[in-house]
Amino acid sequence: MPPAPARISPDLLEACRRGDPDAFEALVAACRDRVYSLACHLSGSETAAGDITQDVFVKLLTRLAQFRHQAEFTTWLYRIVANVAIDYRRASRRLVSVEEAAPVWSQPALQEQRYLRAETATHVREALARLPPRFRVPLALRYLEGLSYEEIAGVLRLSTGTVASRLARGLRQLGAELSDLRLDVE
Amino acid sequence: MKMFQRHVLDDLAAYTEGRLDPRRADRVRIHIAECEDCRGALDAVQRARRMLEALPAVAMPPGDAEKLTAALRRAGKRPRHVSPGLVAAAAALVMAVGGASYFLLAGIGPDLITEAGPAGLTPLASDLHQRLEAGNLDLDFESTDPARVRAWQRARRAPETSLAQPLVRAGWPAIRVRGAAVVDADGAAASVVAYEVDGRPVTLVTAREDDVPERPAGAWLAKRVYVSRDARGRSSLAWTTGGQTYAIVSTLPGVGQTACLVCHADQKFRERLDRAVFELALND
Protein backbone atom coordinates (compact mmCIF):
# COMPACT_ATOMS: atom_id res chain seq x y z
CA MET A 1 0.00 0.00 0.00
CA PRO A 2 1.51 3.39 -0.95
CA PRO A 3 2.01 6.00 1.76
CA ALA A 4 -0.95 8.20 2.58
CA PRO A 5 -0.84 11.58 0.85
CA ALA A 6 1.10 14.28 2.68
CA ARG A 7 -1.02 16.87 4.42
CA ILE A 8 -0.70 20.46 3.32
CA SER A 9 -0.29 22.75 6.30
CA PRO A 10 -3.16 25.12 7.10
CA ASP A 11 -0.65 27.99 7.28
CA LEU A 12 0.45 27.36 3.70
CA LEU A 13 -3.15 27.24 2.52
CA GLU A 14 -4.00 30.42 4.36
CA ALA A 15 -1.02 32.16 2.79
CA CYS A 16 -2.20 31.00 -0.64
CA ARG A 17 -5.69 32.30 0.06
CA ARG A 18 -4.20 35.67 1.00
CA GLY A 19 -2.56 35.73 -2.43
CA ASP A 20 1.04 35.06 -1.39
CA PRO A 21 2.75 34.08 -4.67
CA ASP A 22 5.59 32.21 -2.97
CA ALA A 23 3.11 30.17 -0.97
CA PHE A 24 1.17 29.24 -4.10
CA GLU A 25 4.37 28.20 -5.82
CA ALA A 26 5.25 26.04 -2.81
CA LEU A 27 1.79 24.50 -2.91
CA VAL A 28 2.15 23.67 -6.62
CA ALA A 29 5.58 22.16 -6.02
CA ALA A 30 4.18 20.03 -3.18
CA CYS A 31 1.22 18.73 -5.21
CA ARG A 32 2.51 18.70 -8.79
CA ASP A 33 3.93 15.20 -9.05
CA ARG A 34 1.03 13.62 -7.18
CA VAL A 35 -1.47 15.36 -9.46
CA TYR A 36 0.51 14.39 -12.54
CA SER A 37 0.89 10.76 -11.44
CA LEU A 38 -2.82 10.37 -10.70
CA ALA A 39 -3.64 12.07 -14.01
CA CYS A 40 -1.36 9.57 -15.79
CA HIS A 41 -3.07 6.63 -14.12
CA LEU A 42 -6.57 7.91 -14.76
CA SER A 43 -5.98 8.89 -18.37
CA GLY A 44 -3.33 6.40 -19.49
CA SER A 45 -1.47 9.04 -21.49
CA GLU A 46 1.38 11.45 -20.89
CA THR A 47 -0.14 14.07 -23.18
CA ALA A 48 -3.43 13.85 -21.35
CA ALA A 49 -1.71 13.94 -17.96
CA GLY A 50 0.06 17.19 -18.88
CA ASP A 51 -3.20 18.79 -20.03
CA ILE A 52 -5.08 17.54 -16.97
CA THR A 53 -2.35 18.78 -14.61
CA GLN A 54 -2.34 22.27 -16.08
CA ASP A 55 -6.14 22.38 -15.99
CA VAL A 56 -6.13 21.31 -12.34
CA PHE A 57 -3.73 24.09 -11.41
CA VAL A 58 -5.69 26.70 -13.35
CA LYS A 59 -8.75 25.62 -11.35
CA LEU A 60 -6.72 25.63 -8.15
CA LEU A 61 -5.39 29.11 -8.92
CA THR A 62 -8.84 30.55 -9.38
CA ARG A 63 -10.83 28.52 -6.86
CA LEU A 64 -8.57 28.47 -3.84
CA ALA A 65 -10.48 31.37 -2.34
CA GLN A 66 -13.54 29.10 -2.23
CA PHE A 67 -11.77 26.48 -0.15
CA ARG A 68 -13.12 26.90 3.38
CA HIS A 69 -11.48 24.02 5.22
CA GLN A 70 -14.79 22.12 5.39
CA ALA A 71 -12.95 19.43 3.51
CA GLU A 72 -9.39 18.25 3.80
CA PHE A 73 -7.41 20.02 1.10
CA THR A 74 -6.17 16.78 -0.44
CA THR A 75 -9.77 15.50 -0.66
CA TRP A 76 -10.75 18.66 -2.47
CA LEU A 77 -7.71 18.48 -4.76
CA TYR A 78 -8.32 14.81 -5.62
CA ARG A 79 -11.93 15.64 -6.46
CA ILE A 80 -10.74 18.30 -8.90
CA VAL A 81 -8.22 15.89 -10.48
CA ALA A 82 -10.83 13.12 -10.81
CA ASN A 83 -13.40 15.46 -12.35
CA VAL A 84 -10.94 17.00 -14.78
CA ALA A 85 -9.59 13.58 -15.78
CA ILE A 86 -13.07 12.15 -16.32
CA ASP A 87 -14.11 15.19 -18.34
CA TYR A 88 -10.94 14.89 -20.38
CA ARG A 89 -11.57 11.24 -21.13
CA ARG A 90 -15.17 11.93 -21.97
CA ALA A 91 -14.10 14.65 -24.38
CA SER A 92 -11.39 12.59 -26.05
CA ARG A 93 -13.42 9.34 -26.14
CA ARG A 94 -10.61 7.13 -27.13
CA LEU A 95 -8.19 4.70 -25.62
CA VAL A 96 -4.49 5.16 -25.68
CA SER A 97 -2.38 2.95 -27.87
CA VAL A 98 0.57 1.00 -26.53
CA GLU A 99 2.93 3.06 -28.69
CA GLU A 100 1.54 6.30 -27.36
CA ALA A 101 1.55 5.22 -23.74
CA ALA A 102 4.90 3.50 -23.68
CA PRO A 103 7.14 6.61 -23.53
CA VAL A 104 5.40 7.74 -20.34
CA TRP A 105 6.53 4.78 -18.39
CA SER A 106 10.07 4.77 -19.69
CA GLN A 107 11.09 8.23 -18.55
CA PRO A 108 14.75 7.92 -17.49
CA ALA A 109 14.00 9.84 -14.31
CA LEU A 110 11.56 7.15 -13.23
CA GLN A 111 13.75 4.13 -13.60
CA GLU A 112 14.76 4.05 -9.96
CA GLN A 113 11.11 4.03 -8.90
CA ARG A 114 10.01 1.12 -11.03
CA TYR A 115 8.50 -1.83 -9.24
CA LEU A 116 6.87 -3.68 -12.09
CA ARG A 117 8.89 -4.34 -15.21
CA ALA A 118 8.11 -1.63 -17.73
CA GLU A 119 6.21 -3.87 -20.12
CA THR A 120 4.10 -5.36 -17.34
CA ALA A 121 3.41 -1.89 -15.91
CA THR A 122 2.27 -0.69 -19.33
CA HIS A 123 -0.22 -3.57 -19.56
CA VAL A 124 -1.55 -2.85 -16.08
CA ARG A 125 -1.95 0.87 -16.81
CA GLU A 126 -3.66 0.23 -20.10
CA ALA A 127 -6.06 -2.20 -18.48
CA LEU A 128 -6.78 0.34 -15.73
CA ALA A 129 -7.36 3.08 -18.31
CA ARG A 130 -9.95 0.88 -20.06
CA LEU A 131 -12.08 0.47 -16.93
CA PRO A 132 -15.14 2.70 -16.62
CA PRO A 133 -14.54 5.80 -14.43
CA ARG A 134 -16.77 4.45 -11.65
CA PHE A 135 -14.19 1.70 -11.08
CA ARG A 136 -11.01 3.36 -12.37
CA VAL A 137 -11.10 6.38 -10.08
CA PRO A 138 -11.68 4.54 -6.76
CA LEU A 139 -9.01 1.96 -7.68
CA ALA A 140 -6.44 4.66 -8.45
CA LEU A 141 -7.25 6.60 -5.30
CA ARG A 142 -7.04 3.49 -3.12
CA TYR A 143 -4.20 1.41 -4.51
CA LEU A 144 -2.06 4.05 -6.19
CA GLU A 145 -2.67 7.07 -3.98
CA GLY A 146 -3.22 5.27 -0.67
CA LEU A 147 -6.46 7.02 0.33
CA SER A 148 -8.65 5.30 2.92
CA TYR A 149 -12.16 4.12 2.07
CA GLU A 150 -13.51 7.06 4.04
CA GLU A 151 -11.33 9.55 2.15
CA ILE A 152 -12.40 8.10 -1.20
CA ALA A 153 -16.02 8.36 -0.08
CA GLY A 154 -15.33 12.05 0.64
CA VAL A 155 -13.67 12.69 -2.72
CA LEU A 156 -16.36 10.95 -4.74
CA ARG A 157 -19.30 11.80 -2.47
CA LEU A 158 -20.24 8.14 -2.11
CA SER A 159 -20.95 5.95 0.91
CA THR A 160 -18.08 3.78 2.15
CA GLY A 161 -20.19 0.73 1.28
CA THR A 162 -20.40 1.87 -2.33
CA VAL A 163 -16.66 2.52 -2.36
CA ALA A 164 -16.05 -1.03 -1.06
CA SER A 165 -18.25 -2.63 -3.72
CA ARG A 166 -16.76 -0.52 -6.53
CA LEU A 167 -13.26 -1.48 -5.42
CA ALA A 168 -14.25 -5.15 -5.39
CA ARG A 169 -15.91 -5.02 -8.80
CA GLY A 170 -13.11 -2.93 -10.30
CA LEU A 171 -10.40 -5.25 -8.98
CA ARG A 172 -12.30 -8.28 -10.23
CA GLN A 173 -12.66 -6.80 -13.72
CA LEU A 174 -9.04 -5.69 -13.77
CA GLY A 175 -7.82 -9.05 -12.44
CA ALA A 176 -9.74 -10.88 -15.16
CA GLU A 177 -8.10 -8.67 -17.82
CA LEU A 178 -4.67 -9.33 -16.36
CA SER A 179 -5.12 -13.07 -15.88
CA ASP A 180 -2.32 -13.91 -18.32
CA LEU A 181 0.14 -11.51 -16.75
CA ARG A 182 2.79 -12.52 -14.22
CA LEU A 183 3.56 -10.21 -11.31
CA ASP A 184 6.90 -9.38 -12.82
CA VAL A 185 8.72 -7.23 -10.27
CA GLU A 186 12.20 -5.85 -10.61
CA MET B 1 -22.31 -24.59 -2.86
CA LYS B 2 -25.48 -24.37 -0.82
CA MET B 3 -28.14 -22.73 -2.92
CA PHE B 4 -29.31 -20.30 -0.23
CA GLN B 5 -25.90 -18.74 0.28
CA ARG B 6 -25.40 -15.37 -1.36
CA HIS B 7 -22.23 -14.66 -3.27
CA VAL B 8 -19.76 -12.38 -1.53
CA LEU B 9 -18.27 -10.65 -4.58
CA ASP B 10 -18.80 -7.08 -3.34
CA ASP B 11 -17.01 -7.87 -0.07
CA LEU B 12 -13.82 -9.20 -1.61
CA ALA B 13 -11.75 -6.00 -1.66
CA ALA B 14 -12.57 -5.22 1.97
CA TYR B 15 -11.97 -8.89 2.86
CA THR B 16 -8.45 -8.93 1.40
CA GLU B 17 -7.70 -5.73 3.29
CA GLY B 18 -8.98 -7.03 6.63
CA ARG B 19 -11.69 -4.37 6.78
CA LEU B 20 -14.67 -6.63 7.44
CA ASP B 21 -15.98 -7.23 10.94
CA PRO B 22 -15.19 -10.76 12.22
CA ARG B 23 -18.69 -12.12 11.61
CA ARG B 24 -18.82 -10.92 8.02
CA ALA B 25 -15.26 -12.04 7.37
CA ASP B 26 -16.20 -15.52 8.62
CA ARG B 27 -19.17 -15.60 6.27
CA VAL B 28 -16.89 -14.67 3.33
CA ARG B 29 -14.31 -17.28 4.34
CA ILE B 30 -16.90 -20.06 4.65
CA HIS B 31 -18.56 -19.08 1.39
CA ILE B 32 -15.29 -18.97 -0.54
CA ALA B 33 -14.37 -22.43 0.67
CA GLU B 34 -17.55 -23.76 -0.94
CA CYS B 35 -18.01 -21.51 -3.96
CA GLU B 36 -15.75 -21.87 -6.96
CA ASP B 37 -16.97 -18.66 -8.61
CA CYS B 38 -16.17 -16.50 -5.62
CA ARG B 39 -12.83 -18.27 -5.15
CA GLY B 40 -11.92 -17.37 -8.74
CA ALA B 41 -13.06 -13.82 -8.16
CA LEU B 42 -10.91 -13.62 -5.03
CA ASP B 43 -7.88 -14.68 -7.08
CA ALA B 44 -8.61 -11.94 -9.62
CA VAL B 45 -9.05 -9.34 -6.87
CA GLN B 46 -5.77 -10.29 -5.21
CA ARG B 47 -3.91 -10.36 -8.52
CA ALA B 48 -5.16 -6.93 -9.56
CA ARG B 49 -4.48 -5.44 -6.16
CA ARG B 50 -0.88 -6.72 -6.08
CA MET B 51 -0.24 -5.34 -9.56
CA LEU B 52 -1.73 -1.94 -8.84
CA GLU B 53 0.24 -1.63 -5.63
CA ALA B 54 3.41 -2.49 -7.50
CA LEU B 55 2.92 0.30 -10.02
CA PRO B 56 5.34 3.17 -9.50
CA ALA B 57 4.26 6.77 -9.18
CA VAL B 58 5.00 8.95 -12.20
CA ALA B 59 6.83 12.24 -11.84
CA MET B 60 6.05 15.12 -14.15
CA PRO B 61 8.89 15.41 -16.69
CA PRO B 62 11.28 18.11 -15.43
CA GLY B 63 10.86 20.29 -18.53
CA ASP B 64 7.06 20.33 -18.18
CA ALA B 65 7.28 21.03 -14.45
CA GLU B 66 9.52 24.04 -15.12
CA LYS B 67 7.16 25.31 -17.82
CA LEU B 68 4.20 24.99 -15.47
CA THR B 69 5.99 26.77 -12.63
CA ALA B 70 7.17 29.59 -14.90
CA ALA B 71 3.72 30.06 -16.40
CA LEU B 72 2.11 30.15 -12.95
CA ARG B 73 4.67 32.71 -11.84
CA ARG B 74 3.74 34.87 -14.81
CA ALA B 75 0.06 34.41 -14.07
CA GLY B 76 0.27 36.80 -11.14
CA LYS B 77 -0.60 34.16 -8.56
CA ARG B 78 -3.31 36.05 -6.73
CA PRO B 79 -6.06 33.48 -6.34
CA ARG B 80 -8.12 35.57 -3.93
CA HIS B 81 -8.95 38.51 -6.13
CA VAL B 82 -9.89 37.34 -9.57
CA SER B 83 -9.40 40.30 -11.87
CA PRO B 84 -9.69 40.63 -15.64
CA GLY B 85 -5.90 40.66 -15.60
CA LEU B 86 -5.80 37.34 -13.83
CA VAL B 87 -8.30 35.86 -16.24
CA ALA B 88 -6.08 36.95 -19.11
CA ALA B 89 -3.04 35.63 -17.28
CA ALA B 90 -4.69 32.29 -16.58
CA ALA B 91 -5.68 32.10 -20.23
CA ALA B 92 -2.07 32.80 -21.11
CA LEU B 93 -1.08 30.00 -18.76
CA VAL B 94 -3.34 27.55 -20.56
CA MET B 95 -1.84 28.54 -23.88
CA ALA B 96 1.72 28.65 -22.56
CA VAL B 97 1.53 25.09 -21.32
CA GLY B 98 -0.09 23.91 -24.51
CA GLY B 99 -3.79 23.51 -23.81
CA ALA B 100 -6.83 24.08 -25.96
CA SER B 101 -7.31 27.63 -27.17
CA TYR B 102 -10.80 28.15 -25.87
CA PHE B 103 -10.42 31.91 -26.19
CA LEU B 104 -10.01 31.76 -29.93
CA LEU B 105 -13.56 30.55 -30.37
CA ALA B 106 -15.82 33.17 -31.81
CA GLY B 107 -19.35 34.22 -30.94
CA ILE B 108 -21.30 35.42 -27.96
CA GLY B 109 -21.85 32.76 -25.34
CA PRO B 110 -24.45 32.57 -22.61
CA ASP B 111 -23.73 34.74 -19.60
CA LEU B 112 -23.27 32.28 -16.73
CA ILE B 113 -23.92 33.82 -13.33
CA THR B 114 -22.80 32.20 -10.08
CA GLU B 115 -24.25 34.79 -7.69
CA ALA B 116 -27.46 33.65 -5.98
CA GLY B 117 -30.35 34.61 -8.20
CA PRO B 118 -34.13 34.38 -8.02
CA ALA B 119 -35.22 30.88 -7.02
CA GLY B 120 -37.37 30.44 -10.13
CA LEU B 121 -38.08 26.78 -10.87
CA THR B 122 -34.85 25.46 -9.34
CA PRO B 123 -36.31 24.18 -6.01
CA LEU B 124 -39.16 22.45 -7.87
CA ALA B 125 -36.76 20.94 -10.43
CA SER B 126 -34.44 19.76 -7.66
CA ASP B 127 -37.31 18.08 -5.80
CA LEU B 128 -38.64 16.43 -8.97
CA HIS B 129 -35.14 15.26 -9.91
CA GLN B 130 -34.75 13.60 -6.52
CA ARG B 131 -38.17 11.95 -6.75
CA LEU B 132 -37.50 10.69 -10.26
CA GLU B 133 -34.14 9.28 -9.19
CA ALA B 134 -35.73 7.57 -6.18
CA GLY B 135 -38.52 6.15 -8.35
CA ASN B 136 -41.14 8.16 -6.42
CA LEU B 137 -42.48 10.00 -9.45
CA ASP B 138 -43.94 8.43 -12.58
CA LEU B 139 -43.73 10.12 -15.93
CA ASP B 140 -47.11 10.82 -17.55
CA PHE B 141 -45.74 9.99 -20.98
CA GLU B 142 -42.76 7.80 -21.78
CA SER B 143 -40.94 8.06 -25.08
CA THR B 144 -37.38 8.37 -26.31
CA ASP B 145 -38.55 10.35 -29.35
CA PRO B 146 -38.24 14.14 -28.72
CA ALA B 147 -40.84 14.89 -31.42
CA ARG B 148 -43.43 12.68 -29.73
CA VAL B 149 -42.71 14.27 -26.35
CA ARG B 150 -43.26 17.74 -27.84
CA ALA B 151 -46.46 16.58 -29.52
CA TRP B 152 -47.68 15.23 -26.19
CA GLN B 153 -46.90 18.55 -24.45
CA ARG B 154 -48.78 20.42 -27.20
CA ALA B 155 -51.79 18.13 -26.88
CA ARG B 156 -51.82 18.71 -23.13
CA ARG B 157 -51.49 22.51 -23.68
CA ALA B 158 -48.50 22.36 -21.34
CA PRO B 159 -45.42 24.59 -21.71
CA GLU B 160 -43.47 23.22 -24.65
CA THR B 161 -39.81 22.30 -24.64
CA SER B 162 -37.77 22.70 -27.83
CA LEU B 163 -36.26 19.23 -27.75
CA ALA B 164 -33.94 18.46 -30.63
CA GLN B 165 -33.26 15.11 -32.22
CA PRO B 166 -30.13 13.84 -30.43
CA LEU B 167 -26.92 14.02 -32.44
CA VAL B 168 -24.60 11.05 -32.53
CA ARG B 169 -21.07 12.30 -33.07
CA ALA B 170 -17.62 11.41 -31.83
CA GLY B 171 -16.96 13.32 -28.65
CA TRP B 172 -20.61 14.35 -28.32
CA PRO B 173 -22.45 13.25 -25.18
CA ALA B 174 -25.07 10.53 -25.58
CA ILE B 175 -28.49 12.09 -24.96
CA ARG B 176 -31.61 9.98 -24.45
CA VAL B 177 -35.01 11.42 -23.71
CA ARG B 178 -37.08 9.29 -21.28
CA GLY B 179 -40.42 11.08 -21.24
CA ALA B 180 -42.44 13.91 -19.75
CA ALA B 181 -44.94 14.88 -17.09
CA VAL B 182 -47.00 17.89 -16.12
CA VAL B 183 -46.86 19.03 -12.50
CA ASP B 184 -48.34 21.81 -10.42
CA ALA B 185 -46.10 24.83 -9.77
CA ASP B 186 -47.95 27.01 -7.27
CA GLY B 187 -51.23 26.71 -9.12
CA ALA B 188 -49.79 26.80 -12.65
CA ALA B 189 -48.80 23.97 -14.96
CA ALA B 190 -45.11 23.17 -15.37
CA SER B 191 -43.68 20.69 -17.88
CA VAL B 192 -41.12 18.15 -16.77
CA VAL B 193 -38.83 16.40 -19.22
CA ALA B 194 -36.67 13.54 -17.93
CA TYR B 195 -33.66 12.57 -19.97
CA GLU B 196 -30.15 11.19 -19.67
CA VAL B 197 -26.78 12.55 -20.72
CA ASP B 198 -24.11 9.85 -20.85
CA GLY B 199 -26.36 7.70 -18.67
CA ARG B 200 -26.79 10.35 -15.96
CA PRO B 201 -30.33 11.49 -15.20
CA VAL B 202 -31.29 15.09 -15.96
CA THR B 203 -34.53 16.87 -15.11
CA LEU B 204 -35.74 19.89 -17.08
CA VAL B 205 -38.70 21.91 -15.84
CA THR B 206 -40.43 24.60 -17.91
CA ALA B 207 -43.21 27.04 -16.99
CA ARG B 208 -44.72 30.14 -18.52
CA GLU B 209 -42.78 33.23 -17.46
CA ASP B 210 -45.84 34.96 -15.97
CA ASP B 211 -46.64 31.96 -13.79
CA VAL B 212 -43.36 32.21 -11.85
CA PRO B 213 -43.07 35.58 -10.09
CA GLU B 214 -39.52 35.10 -8.76
CA ARG B 215 -37.86 34.06 -11.99
CA PRO B 216 -34.45 34.88 -13.48
CA ALA B 217 -34.68 37.98 -15.67
CA GLY B 218 -34.57 37.44 -19.41
CA ALA B 219 -31.84 39.18 -21.39
CA TRP B 220 -31.29 40.46 -24.86
CA LEU B 221 -28.40 38.96 -26.89
CA ALA B 222 -26.58 36.69 -24.41
CA LYS B 223 -28.81 34.43 -22.34
CA ARG B 224 -28.35 34.99 -18.59
CA VAL B 225 -28.13 31.58 -16.96
CA TYR B 226 -27.88 31.23 -13.18
CA VAL B 227 -25.75 28.28 -12.13
CA SER B 228 -25.55 26.74 -8.67
CA ARG B 229 -24.62 23.50 -6.95
CA ASP B 230 -26.22 22.01 -3.86
CA ALA B 231 -24.65 20.04 -1.01
CA ARG B 232 -25.38 16.75 -2.83
CA GLY B 233 -23.35 17.78 -5.85
CA ARG B 234 -26.36 18.51 -8.04
CA SER B 235 -25.93 21.38 -10.47
CA SER B 236 -28.78 23.59 -11.54
CA LEU B 237 -29.11 25.95 -14.47
CA ALA B 238 -31.96 28.47 -14.49
CA TRP B 239 -32.94 31.06 -17.10
CA THR B 240 -35.83 32.83 -18.77
CA THR B 241 -36.32 33.29 -22.48
CA GLY B 242 -39.08 33.50 -25.07
CA GLY B 243 -41.87 33.92 -22.51
CA GLN B 244 -40.93 30.78 -20.58
CA THR B 245 -38.68 30.15 -17.60
CA TYR B 246 -36.58 27.00 -17.19
CA ALA B 247 -34.50 25.01 -14.70
CA ILE B 248 -32.29 21.98 -15.31
CA VAL B 249 -30.94 19.77 -12.51
CA SER B 250 -28.31 17.05 -12.87
CA THR B 251 -25.07 15.70 -11.46
CA LEU B 252 -23.27 16.20 -14.75
CA PRO B 253 -19.67 17.45 -14.72
CA GLY B 254 -18.83 21.13 -14.76
CA VAL B 255 -22.00 23.11 -14.23
CA GLY B 256 -24.06 20.47 -16.03
CA GLN B 257 -23.77 22.38 -19.28
CA THR B 258 -23.99 19.31 -21.49
CA ALA B 259 -27.64 19.06 -20.39
CA CYS B 260 -28.33 22.10 -22.62
CA LEU B 261 -27.59 20.01 -25.70
CA VAL B 262 -30.98 18.33 -25.41
CA CYS B 263 -32.36 21.43 -27.14
CA HIS B 264 -29.28 23.03 -28.71
CA ALA B 265 -28.06 20.38 -31.10
CA ASP B 266 -25.40 22.31 -32.94
CA GLN B 267 -21.65 22.49 -32.68
CA LYS B 268 -21.42 26.29 -32.51
CA PHE B 269 -23.67 26.47 -29.48
CA ARG B 270 -21.61 23.82 -27.77
CA GLU B 271 -18.41 25.73 -28.46
CA ARG B 272 -19.92 28.94 -27.12
CA LEU B 273 -21.09 27.07 -24.05
CA ASP B 274 -17.67 25.49 -23.50
CA ARG B 275 -16.09 28.90 -23.71
CA ALA B 276 -18.55 30.40 -21.25
CA VAL B 277 -18.00 27.55 -18.80
CA PHE B 278 -14.25 27.89 -19.11
CA GLU B 279 -14.44 31.60 -18.41
CA LEU B 280 -16.67 30.86 -15.46
CA ALA B 281 -14.08 28.42 -14.09
CA LEU B 282 -11.48 31.13 -14.33
CA ASN B 283 -13.68 33.66 -12.64
CA ASP B 284 -15.43 31.74 -9.89
Interface residues (C-beta under 8 A of the other chain):
Chain A: M1 P2 C16 R17 R18 G19 P21 F24 E25 V28 A29 R32 D33 R34 Y36 S37 C40 H41 E46 A49 G50 D51 T53 Q54 D55 F57 V58 K59 L60 L61 T62 R63 L64 A65 Q66 N83 I86 D87 R90 A91 S92 R93 V104 W105 Q107 A109 L110 Q113 R114 Y115 L116 T120 A121 V124 R125 L128 L139 Y143 L144 Y149 R157 A164 S165 L167 A168 R169 G170 L171 R172 L174 G175 A176 L178 S179 L181 L183 V185
Chain B: L9 D10 D11 L12 A13 A14 R19 A41 D43 A44 V45 Q46 R47 A48 R49 R50 M51 L52 E53 A54 L55 P56 A57 V58 A59 M60 P61 P62 D64 A65 L68 T69 A71 L72 R73 A75 G76 K77 R78 P79 R80 H81 V82 L86 A90 L93 V94 V97 G98 G99 A100 A170 G171 P173 D198 R232 G233 P253 G254 A281 L282 N283 D284
